[in-house]
Amino acid sequence: MKGYPKGLLSKIDYENLLSMSEHVERAKADLIRLAEIDDSKIVVDLGTENTPKLVEVSNPSPAWMRAGFKDKAELTNLAETVQGLAENVR
């Protein structure tokens, strides 16, 4: 791989980047940032063109799911692990 990947990273991307010394710090920061995102709810407009009706619904495709984690807890556990490792090094 040449350089750090652009765009949405997958779980496998994070795992690979965490094993590469040149990308580990950025991967940790990106993983922690992804875990901090709360996009469990989204707002949709169910109204007509002239009368908007905004409704909050469960997000059918949150960021953790698009990245390939089985649930938010799996992502959070990995983020907490790498954050704990980073704090132990300091």
Kinemage of the C-alpha trace (Angstrom):
@kinemage 1
@onewidth
@group {chain A} dominant
@subgroup {mainchain}
@vectorlist {calphas} color= white
{ca met a 1} P 0.000 0.000 0.000
{ca lys a 2} L 1.236 3.456 -0.848
{ca gly a 3} L 0.208 6.130 1.632
{ca tyr a 4} L -2.822 6.255 3.874
{ca pro a 5} L -6.104 5.214 2.188
{ca lys a 6} L -8.695 7.833 1.345
{ca gly a 7} L -12.403 7.551 1.987
{ca leu a 8} L -14.358 5.287 4.316
{ca leu a 9} L -12.175 2.598 5.847
{ca ser a 10} L -13.347 -0.916 6.621
{ca lys a 11} L -12.689 -2.992 9.716
{ca ile a 12} L -10.004 -4.894 7.789
{ca asp a 13} L -8.406 -1.602 6.725
{ca tyr a 14} L -8.177 -0.505 10.366
{ca glu a 15} L -6.699 -3.841 11.420
{ca asn a 16} L -4.094 -3.682 8.643
{ca leu a 17} L -3.205 -0.039 9.292
{ca leu a 18} L -2.795 -0.684 13.023
{ca ser a 19} L -0.125 -3.243 12.165
{ca met a 20} L 1.859 -0.770 10.002
{ca ser a 21} L 4.252 1.410 11.981
{ca glu a 22} L 4.002 4.304 9.510
{ca his a 23} L 0.185 4.486 9.782
{ca val a 24} L -0.587 3.256 13.293
{ca glu a 25} L -1.044 6.675 14.957
{ca arg a 26} L -3.384 8.009 12.274
{ca ala a 27} L -5.341 4.743 12.220
{ca lys a 28} L -5.778 4.904 16.015
{ca ala a 29} L -7.027 8.489 15.806
{ca asp a 30} L -9.433 7.669 12.960
{ca leu a 31} L -10.746 4.587 14.748
{ca ile a 32} L -11.359 6.524 17.957
{ca arg a 33} L -13.083 9.286 15.982
{ca leu a 34} L -15.330 6.706 14.262
{ca ala a 35} L -16.277 5.215 17.644
{ca glu a 36} L -17.254 8.672 18.929
{ca ile a 37} L -19.773 9.219 16.122
{ca asp a 38} L -23.362 8.800 17.284
{ca asp a 39} L -25.399 8.408 14.136
{ca ser a 40} L -27.906 5.931 15.556
{ca lys a 41} L -30.734 8.325 14.664
{ca ile a 42} L -31.270 10.431 11.557
{ca val a 43} L -33.853 13.025 10.597
{ca val a 44} L -35.948 12.419 7.484
{ca asp a 45} L -38.522 14.599 5.783
{ca leu a 46} L -41.820 12.747 5.362
{ca gly a 47} L -43.757 15.842 4.320
{ca thr a 48} L -44.682 17.217 0.952
{ca glu a 49} L -42.883 19.864 -1.054
{ca asn a 50} L -44.682 22.730 0.693
{ca thr a 51} L -45.153 21.245 4.159
{ca pro a 52} L -42.086 19.584 5.605
{ca lys a 53} L -42.584 16.978 8.301
{ca leu a 54} L -39.284 16.127 9.968
{ca val a 55} L -39.190 12.830 11.828
{ca glu a 56} L -36.306 11.214 13.729
{ca val a 57} L -35.841 7.516 12.867
{ca ser a 58} L -33.268 4.820 13.552
{ca asn a 59} L -30.397 4.994 11.090
{ca pro a 60} L -30.539 1.864 8.902
{ca ser a 61} L -26.867 2.216 7.945
{ca pro a 62} L -24.726 3.806 10.680
{ca ala a 63} L -21.004 4.417 10.120
{ca trp a 64} L -19.914 1.402 12.205
{ca met a 65} L -22.059 -0.892 10.039
{ca arg a 66} L -20.716 0.567 6.781
{ca ala a 67} L -17.188 -0.035 8.098
{ca gly a 68} L -17.971 -3.732 8.610
{ca phe a 69} L -18.214 -4.030 12.396
{ca lys a 70} L -20.876 -6.453 13.663
{ca asp a 71} L -22.158 -3.886 16.174
{ca lys a 72} L -21.261 -0.627 17.875
{ca ala a 73} L -19.844 -2.525 20.859
{ca glu a 74} L -17.253 -4.283 18.684
{ca leu a 75} L -16.074 -0.928 17.339
{ca thr a 76} L -16.049 0.648 20.798
{ca asn a 77} L -14.031 -2.245 22.263
{ca leu a 78} L -11.394 -1.974 19.549
{ca ala a 79} L -11.220 1.817 19.916
{ca glu a 80} L -10.875 1.538 23.700
{ca thr a 81} L -8.129 -1.051 23.265
{ca val a 82} L -6.066 1.105 20.916
{ca gln a 83} L -6.714 4.204 23.016
{ca gly a 84} L -5.532 2.353 26.123
{ca leu a 85} L -2.407 1.180 24.305
{ca ala a 86} L -1.686 4.735 23.155
{ca glu a 87} L -2.038 6.081 26.702
{ca asn a 88} L 0.283 3.375 28.102
{ca val a 89} L 3.019 4.369 25.639
{ca arg a 90} L 2.934 8.028 26.747
